[in-house]
Amino acid sequence: MRLCRIGLTEVKVHPGLFVVLAGAIILGVWRELLQAFLALSMHEAFHAVAAHTLGYEIDTIELLPFGGVARMRGQAASPRAAFIIAIAGPLCNFILAGGIAVAVHYAPMLQAPLSYFLTINLALALFNLLPALPLDGGCMLRAILMRAIRPRAATLVTAWIGAGCALALLGAGVYMAMRRVVNPFLIIMAPFLLLGALRELRRLPEVRLQAMLRRRDALRHGETLRARTVALRAGCSAGEALRALSGSRYTVIMVLGDDLSMIGQLDETSLLNGIARHGHDAALGKLL
């Protein structure tokens, strides 16, 4: 449900938010819910601010039953930009928790009303720092790994860590339930983390193409990239050339004729444009 538009950013409200708010009012925990919602919303706002500072546009901000999601237009141009955008959320919660701790130190009467807000900020920051996709920690680890291995492999590693963490949380929840201790956090977050990890695994075929788009955007943002050259026959398909690209370096393709002499060159942008016009099966010779 569309709420308003701030500049180029559309603000939406998920209908489930009203259901959760109504349930919280009935159960008498609406104050705690509002504090958690505020912490999560500021967490997402810091992601949006970091992305905007780095020159990326925020397409939509959606207010969900348990927080908000800032959706960036396009992908982070480089591992460095992806890392900065990912760490901004947990950093926000640590700053809020630190500010509350200082306030309580100098004004002890604030401890009771602010203790839950302090706890939820610390919990949110620490949980999001788990090195598991789709959490911020997983995005940060993937950005670090992308400097050494292909984006597909980095995504695969962090997504499987995410699935493992989800199963561990689920196991902990079941164990606590058997001991007659119910933890709503584990019950809610384990399925969320598992579904998010599985979604990242389903998106693996798109990762190589996204890596190309990130490198192209990095050049547009004035960043310097390492480059490498590969040689392929003119009859090689664009899809085969796409699989030959590096995960971390900008690739220039030397197109060779039947006598193995170079008849032209294609950079990543030319290959991407050629695939868009002629499809994955088009020969490299046709794209020159």
N, C-alpha and C positions, 0 to 999 in steps of 0.2 A: 504494500500500500504506500503510495507516494505521499510524503509529508510536505516537502518543500524543496527548493533548489537554492543552493548557496554558490553563486558564481557558476562554474561549470560542473559542480558536484551535486548530484541528486541525492536527497536524503529520503530513505524509505523506512517504514515501520512494518515489521513482521506481525501478522494478525495474532500469532501465538503469544505475543507479548501481553496483549490485553487479557488473555486467558490466564497466564501465569500471575499477573498482577491481581486479578480477581481472586484466584486461589490463595495468594499470599495474604490478602486482606481477610478472607474468611478464616484462615488458620492463625492470623495474628502475628505473622512474621514479615509483614510488608516493609518494616524498617530495615531489617537485615537484607531483604531482597534488593531494596533500593540502593543500599550501600555497595552490595556486590555488583549491581548493575552500573553504578557510578565508576567503580574501580575498573570494570571491564571496558566501559565506554572510553575512559581516559586512556586506557591501554591502547585501544584501537586508534584513538585520536593521535597519539604519539607516532604510531606507524604512519598515519596520513601526513603528519607534519614532516617527518623524516623524508618521506617520498617526495613531498612538495618541495622541500629544501634542496633535494638533489635534482630537481627539474622534471619530475614526473607528475602527470595529472591524475587526480583521484576521480574516478568515474562515479562511484556511488558509495555512500555510507549507509548501511542497513542496520537498524536497531532490532536486535534479536531478543528472544526471551531471556537469554543468559549473557547479554552483552551486545557487542556490535562488531561489524566487519567492514573494514575499509578496503574497497576493491580498486586497485590501481589500473590505469589504462595502459595495457602492454605489460612487458616483463622488465625486471631490473636489468640494466644494461650490462652489468659486470658482477662477478662474485663479491667485490668490495661493496657495491651499492646494495646488493641483496643482503649482505651481512649487516650493514648499517640500518637498513629498514627493519630487519628482523629484531635486532637488539633494542630498538627504540621502545618497544612495548614493555618488556621486563624492566628496562631502565626507568620508565615512568613509574611503575609500581614500587620500585626500590626508593625512588625520590619521594613519593607520597608517604611510604612507610617511615623513611628517615625524618621527614617533616613532622609527622605525627609523634614520633619518639621524642624529638626535640621539644615539641609543644607540651607533651605530657611531663617532660623533665622539669620545665619551668612553670607549668601550671598543672599540678597533680589532680586537680578537680576534673580535668578533661579526660582522665584515664578511662572512666566508666563509659562515657558516650562514644569514645573513639577507639576503644580496644578492638571491637569487631572489625572496624574499617582497617586498622593496622594489621590484624590477622589475615584478612581477605587479600590485602595487597601483597603481603609476604608469600602467602600460599599461591596466589596467581603468578607472581614472578618466578618462584621456584619451580612450579609445575611447568610453566612455559619454557623453562631453560632445559628441560629434559631433551637430550639429543635425538629427538624422534619426530619425524614428519607426522602430521602437518604442524606441529608446534613450532614456536619461534626458535627453540634450541635446535630442532631438526633442520630448519632453514639455515641457521648459522653454520651448523656442521656441514651441510651440503655445500654452502658457499666456500668453506675452507677446503673441502675435498675436491671441489671443481678446479682448484689450482693445480692438482696433481693427477686427477683421473678424469675420465669422460663424464659429462653431466648425467648420462644415463646410469652409469655405475654409481655415481654419487647419490642419485635419487633412489636407486635400488637399495643401497646400504641403509640410508636413513629411513626409508619407508619400512623395511623389514625390522629395524630397531623400533619404529613406531608400533608395528604389530606386536612385537615382543613385549613392549612396555604395556600395551593395552591388555594383553593376556595376563601379565603380572598383576596389574591393578584388579582385573576381574578375579584372579585367584585370591588376592588379598581380601577382596570384598566377600567372596564365598567363605573363606576361612573365618572372617570376623562374624559373618552371619551365623555360622555353625556355633560360634561361641556367644551367640545371642547379642551381638553388637552390630547394629546396622549403621553403615556409613554412606549417606546419600551421595557424597562426592565421588566415591569409587563407583557406585551404581550408575551415575550419570556420565562420568568422564571416560570410563573404560570403553563403552560402545562408541562414544564420540571419537576417541583416539583410533580405535580399530577401523571404523568406517573411513576416517580420514586417511589412514595409511593405505587401505585398499584402494581408495580413489586415486592416490598418488601412483600406485602400481598400475592401475588401468590406464593412466596417462603416460606411461613410459614411451609408447610409440611417438608421442609428440615432443619428447624431450630434445632430440637432436635438432629438430626444426626450431624449437624455442631457443636453443643455444645459438643458432645462427642469427636469429632476430636480436638476441641480447648483444652479440658482438657488433652487429650493424648499428644498434642504438648506442653502444659504447663509443663507436667512432663519431657518431653524430654529436655526442656529448663532449667530444674533445679528448677522450681517453686514449692512451697508447696501448696497443695490443701486440703481443708476440705473434709472429707470422711464420708459416712454413709453406713449402711448395711440394705438390704431388704431381705425378705424371700418369695420365690415363689415356687410353685409346679413344679416338673420335667416335667409334661405334659403341662405346660404353654408355649406358643409360644414365639419365639424370638421377634416378633413384639409387643406382649403384655408386655414383659419385657422392651422393649425400651420405651414404654409409661410410665412405672413406674419409670424411672430414674429421678433424681433430676436435676433442671436446673443449680444449682450453686455448687453442691458437687459431688465429685467422688464417684461412687456407686459400692459396692461389693454385688453381688447377692448370697444369700444362697439358694441352690437348695435342696428342700425337697422331700422325697419319699412319698409313700401313707400313711405311718405311721407317717408322719410329722417329721421324723428324717433327719438330714442333710446328703446328699449323695455326696456333692461337693460344690465348689464355682466357680463363674464366675465373673471376673472383667469386666469393660467396654470394654477394648481392646479385650478380649476373645469373648465377645458378638458381637462386631463389626466385628471381623474376621469370626465368625460363621455365621452371617447374609450374609456376602459377599460370603461365600462358599455354604451355604445351603438355604438361603432365609429367609424371615420373618416368614414363617409358620413352620419352624423347631422347634421341642420341645427342651426345655432347657436341658433335659436329654441327647439328642443326641449331644449337643454341649460340654458336659463335656469331 
